[in-house]
């Protein structure tokens, strides 16, 4: 089960890499009349389910959780929800890369925490270390670190053009 869980944890990252590097291919694949950010969100939710099921397959749940769980998990999820609240679906799911005009946001947590959605996700994962073996959390966190690095190198010239 270990190798399968490791693959399950990593499964979304090649998809995100491809979308980041080849946004026009995704826009073209989605076609006219389909919002590429909405389709990405749908696929991403399915991939997230695979990740979560992969973690559950190697977890040993117990109650109550350690004290560090609550602040890490709750603040991590707060960051995730806040980012989504401020950016919306298009801002969260690569809308800028797909040729959309997404307004610049400066409200908290932006301007205070670099990459707040990834920070929130990492905090939530670290909170689960009491139940999930370290190597799976580390693998998932490395995927996020890779994406932070990739997304920090955005070239506006490589953004997709919307299909008209």
C-alpha positions as YAML, in Angstrom:
chain: A
units: angstrom
residues:
- id: 1
  name: UNK
  ca: [0.00, 0.00, 0.00]
- id: 2
  name: UNK
  ca: [2.95, 2.34, 0.60]
- id: 3
  name: UNK
  ca: [3.97, 2.88, -3.02]
- id: 4
  name: UNK
  ca: [0.35, 3.27, -4.14]
- id: 5
  name: UNK
  ca: [-0.23, 5.86, -1.38]
- id: 6
  name: UNK
  ca: [2.93, 7.72, -2.40]
- id: 7
  name: UNK
  ca: [1.79, 7.83, -6.01]
- id: 8
  name: UNK
  ca: [-1.68, 8.93, -4.90]
- id: 9
  name: UNK
  ca: [-0.20, 11.79, -2.89]
- id: 10
  name: UNK
  ca: [1.82, 12.97, -5.89]
- id: 11
  name: UNK
  ca: [-0.81, 12.44, -8.62]
- id: 12
  name: UNK
  ca: [-1.98, 16.09, -8.98]
- id: 13
  name: UNK
  ca: [1.42, 17.69, -9.40]
- id: 14
  name: UNK
  ca: [2.16, 16.61, -13.00]
- id: 15
  name: UNK
  ca: [-1.30, 17.95, -13.92]
- id: 16
  name: UNK
  ca: [-0.60, 21.31, -12.27]
- id: 17
  name: UNK
  ca: [2.86, 21.43, -13.85]
- id: 18
  name: UNK
  ca: [1.39, 20.82, -17.31]
- id: 19
  name: UNK
  ca: [-1.31, 23.45, -16.81]
- id: 20
  name: UNK
  ca: [1.23, 26.02, -15.64]
- id: 21
  name: UNK
  ca: [3.63, 25.35, -18.49]
- id: 22
  name: UNK
  ca: [1.05, 24.83, -21.25]
- id: 23
  name: UNK
  ca: [-2.01, 26.95, -20.41]
- id: 24
  name: UNK
  ca: [-2.99, 27.41, -24.06]
- id: 25
  name: UNK
  ca: [-3.21, 23.63, -24.53]
- id: 26
  name: UNK
  ca: [-5.64, 23.46, -21.58]
- id: 27
  name: UNK
  ca: [-7.75, 26.37, -22.85]
- id: 28
  name: UNK
  ca: [-7.91, 24.69, -26.28]
- id: 29
  name: UNK
  ca: [-8.76, 21.32, -24.71]
- id: 30
  name: UNK
  ca: [-11.58, 22.86, -22.68]
- id: 31
  name: UNK
  ca: [-12.91, 24.45, -25.86]
- id: 32
  name: UNK
  ca: [-15.34, 27.25, -26.51]
- id: 33
  name: UNK
  ca: [-18.03, 27.72, -23.87]
- id: 34
  name: UNK
  ca: [-16.13, 25.96, -21.07]
- id: 35
  name: UNK
  ca: [-14.39, 27.95, -18.38]
- id: 36
  name: UNK
  ca: [-10.86, 26.48, -18.08]
- id: 37
  name: UNK
  ca: [-10.64, 27.51, -14.41]
- id: 38
  name: UNK
  ca: [-13.94, 25.77, -13.62]
- id: 39
  name: UNK
  ca: [-12.83, 22.60, -15.41]
- id: 40
  name: UNK
  ca: [-9.47, 22.76, -13.62]
- id: 41
  name: UNK
  ca: [-11.28, 23.12, -10.29]
- id: 42
  name: UNK
  ca: [-13.39, 20.04, -11.02]
- id: 43
  name: UNK
  ca: [-10.36, 17.93, -11.98]
- id: 44
  name: UNK
  ca: [-8.40, 19.31, -9.01]
- id: 45
  name: UNK
  ca: [-11.15, 18.31, -6.58]
- id: 46
  name: UNK
  ca: [-11.07, 14.75, -7.93]
- id: 47
  name: UNK
  ca: [-7.28, 14.65, -7.62]
- id: 48
  name: UNK
  ca: [-7.52, 16.05, -4.06]
- id: 49
  name: UNK
  ca: [-9.89, 13.22, -3.19]
- id: 50
  name: UNK
  ca: [-7.29, 10.72, -4.45]
- id: 51
  name: UNK
  ca: [-4.66, 12.44, -2.30]
- id: 52
  name: UNK
  ca: [-6.84, 12.35, 0.82]
- id: 53
  name: UNK
  ca: [-7.83, 8.72, 0.28]
- id: 54
  name: UNK
  ca: [-4.15, 7.87, -0.20]
- id: 55
  name: UNK
  ca: [-3.32, 9.46, 3.16]
- id: 56
  name: UNK
  ca: [-6.20, 7.67, 4.87]
- id: 57
  name: UNK
  ca: [-4.93, 4.36, 3.51]
- id: 58
  name: UNK
  ca: [-1.70, 4.71, 5.50]
- id: 59
  name: UNK
  ca: [-3.10, 6.58, 8.52]
- id: 60
  name: UNK
  ca: [-3.75, 5.41, 12.03]
- id: 61
  name: UNK
  ca: [-6.46, 7.66, 13.40]
- id: 62
  name: UNK
  ca: [-6.89, 8.19, 17.12]
- id: 63
  name: UNK
  ca: [-8.79, 10.60, 19.33]
- id: 64
  name: UNK
  ca: [-8.23, 13.12, 20.75]
- id: 65
  name: UNK
  ca: [-5.73, 14.73, 18.41]
- id: 66
  name: UNK
  ca: [-2.58, 16.27, 19.86]
- id: 67
  name: UNK
  ca: [-2.90, 19.89, 20.99]
- id: 68
  name: UNK
  ca: [-0.80, 21.19, 18.10]
- id: 69
  name: UNK
  ca: [-3.37, 19.78, 15.63]
- id: 70
  name: UNK
  ca: [-6.09, 22.38, 16.24]
- id: 71
  name: UNK
  ca: [-4.15, 25.64, 15.75]
- id: 72
  name: UNK
  ca: [-2.20, 24.32, 12.76]
- id: 73
  name: UNK
  ca: [-5.18, 22.75, 11.02]
- id: 74
  name: UNK
  ca: [-7.67, 25.54, 11.74]
- id: 75
  name: UNK
  ca: [-5.33, 28.39, 10.76]
- id: 76
  name: UNK
  ca: [-4.20, 26.43, 7.70]
- id: 77
  name: UNK
  ca: [-7.80, 25.94, 6.59]
- id: 78
  name: UNK
  ca: [-8.60, 29.57, 7.38]
- id: 79
  name: UNK
  ca: [-5.81, 30.61, 4.99]
- id: 80
  name: UNK
  ca: [-7.14, 28.28, 2.28]
- id: 81
  name: UNK
  ca: [-10.71, 29.53, 2.61]
- id: 82
  name: UNK
  ca: [-9.60, 33.16, 2.78]
- id: 83
  name: UNK
  ca: [-7.53, 32.84, -0.40]
- id: 84
  name: UNK
  ca: [-10.49, 31.29, -2.20]
- id: 85
  name: UNK
  ca: [-12.82, 33.96, -0.80]
- id: 86
  name: UNK
  ca: [-10.57, 36.76, -2.08]
- id: 87
  name: UNK
  ca: [-9.48, 35.27, -5.41]
- id: 88
  name: UNK
  ca: [-12.55, 33.25, -6.34]
- id: 89
  name: UNK
  ca: [-12.42, 30.24, -8.58]
- id: 90
  name: UNK
  ca: [-10.63, 32.00, -11.45]
- id: 91
  name: UNK
  ca: [-7.94, 33.45, -9.22]
- id: 92
  name: UNK
  ca: [-7.37, 30.20, -7.37]
- id: 93
  name: UNK
  ca: [-7.42, 27.96, -10.43]
- id: 94
  name: UNK
  ca: [-4.93, 29.66, -12.78]
- id: 95
  name: UNK
  ca: [-7.33, 32.13, -14.36]
- id: 96
  name: UNK
  ca: [-4.49, 34.55, -15.11]
- id: 97
  name: UNK
  ca: [-2.62, 31.76, -16.90]
- id: 98
  name: UNK
  ca: [-5.76, 31.03, -18.93]
- id: 99
  name: UNK
  ca: [-6.02, 34.63, -20.17]
- id: 100
  name: UNK
  ca: [-8.48, 35.97, -17.62]
- id: 101
  name: UNK
  ca: [-8.23, 39.34, -15.94]
- id: 102
  name: UNK
  ca: [-7.98, 38.57, -12.21]
- id: 103
  name: UNK
  ca: [-7.73, 41.67, -9.98]
- id: 104
  name: UNK
  ca: [-4.68, 42.04, -7.76]
- id: 105
  name: UNK
  ca: [-5.50, 41.39, -4.10]
- id: 106
  name: UNK
  ca: [-3.70, 43.00, -1.15]
- id: 107
  name: UNK
  ca: [-6.02, 42.11, 1.74]
- id: 108
  name: UNK
  ca: [-4.87, 39.68, 4.44]
- id: 109
  name: UNK
  ca: [-3.30, 37.16, 4.02]
- id: 110
  name: UNK
  ca: [-1.84, 38.59, 0.80]
- id: 111
  name: UNK
  ca: [1.00, 40.98, 1.48]
- id: 112
  name: UNK
  ca: [1.56, 39.35, 4.87]
- id: 113
  name: UNK
  ca: [2.19, 35.70, 4.00]
- id: 114
  name: UNK
  ca: [3.95, 34.65, 0.81]
- id: 115
  name: UNK
  ca: [1.91, 31.97, -1.01]
- id: 116
  name: UNK
  ca: [-0.80, 31.83, 1.68]
- id: 117
  name: UNK
  ca: [-2.74, 28.98, 0.10]
- id: 118
  name: UNK
  ca: [0.31, 26.73, 0.02]
- id: 119
  name: UNK
  ca: [1.29, 27.80, 3.54]
- id: 120
  name: UNK
  ca: [-2.23, 26.95, 4.73]
- id: 121
  name: UNK
  ca: [-2.17, 23.58, 3.02]
- id: 122
  name: UNK
  ca: [1.24, 22.74, 4.45]
- id: 123
  name: UNK
  ca: [0.10, 23.74, 7.94]
- id: 124
  name: UNK
  ca: [-2.93, 21.47, 7.60]
- id: 125
  name: UNK
  ca: [-0.76, 18.57, 6.48]
- id: 126
  name: UNK
  ca: [1.76, 19.04, 9.28]
- id: 127
  name: UNK
  ca: [-1.14, 19.06, 11.74]
- id: 128
  name: UNK
  ca: [-1.90, 15.48, 10.66]
- id: 129
  name: UNK
  ca: [1.57, 14.11, 11.46]
- id: 130
  name: UNK
  ca: [0.25, 12.36, 14.56]
- id: 131
  name: UNK
  ca: [-1.78, 10.08, 12.27]
- id: 132
  name: UNK
  ca: [0.01, 10.04, 8.92]
- id: 133
  name: UNK
  ca: [3.55, 8.67, 8.46]
- id: 134
  name: UNK
  ca: [6.08, 11.43, 7.94]
- id: 135
  name: UNK
  ca: [7.20, 10.32, 4.46]
- id: 136
  name: UNK
  ca: [3.72, 10.89, 2.98]
- id: 137
  name: UNK
  ca: [3.33, 14.32, 4.52]
- id: 138
  name: UNK
  ca: [6.87, 15.19, 3.39]
- id: 139
  name: UNK
  ca: [6.15, 14.00, -0.16]
- id: 140
  name: UNK
  ca: [3.00, 16.11, -0.37]
- id: 141
  name: UNK
  ca: [4.80, 19.14, 1.10]
- id: 142
  name: UNK
  ca: [7.61, 18.70, -1.45]
- id: 143
  name: UNK
  ca: [4.97, 18.79, -4.18]
- id: 144
  name: UNK
  ca: [3.75, 22.12, -2.82]
- id: 145
  name: UNK
  ca: [7.30, 23.48, -2.55]
- id: 146
  name: UNK
  ca: [7.86, 22.48, -6.18]
- id: 147
  name: UNK
  ca: [4.69, 24.31, -7.22]
- id: 148
  name: UNK
  ca: [5.67, 27.44, -5.26]
- id: 149
  name: UNK
  ca: [8.96, 27.46, -7.13]
- id: 150
  name: UNK
  ca: [7.31, 26.82, -10.50]
- id: 151
  name: UNK
  ca: [4.65, 29.49, -9.99]
- id: 152
  name: UNK
  ca: [7.24, 32.06, -8.90]
- id: 153
  name: UNK
  ca: [8.70, 31.98, -12.42]
- id: 154
  name: UNK
  ca: [5.59, 33.06, -14.34]
- id: 155
  name: UNK
  ca: [6.26, 34.62, -17.74]
- id: 156
  name: UNK
  ca: [3.30, 36.74, -18.88]
- id: 157
  name: UNK
  ca: [4.24, 36.00, -22.51]
- id: 158
  name: UNK
  ca: [3.28, 32.35, -21.96]
- id: 159
  name: UNK
  ca: [-0.29, 33.09, -20.82]
- id: 160
  name: UNK
  ca: [-3.08, 31.60, -22.89]
- id: 161
  name: UNK
  ca: [-5.30, 33.59, -25.18]
- id: 162
  name: UNK
  ca: [-9.01, 33.01, -24.56]
- id: 163
  name: UNK
  ca: [-10.84, 31.21, -27.36]
- id: 164
  name: UNK
  ca: [-13.10, 33.70, -29.08]
...
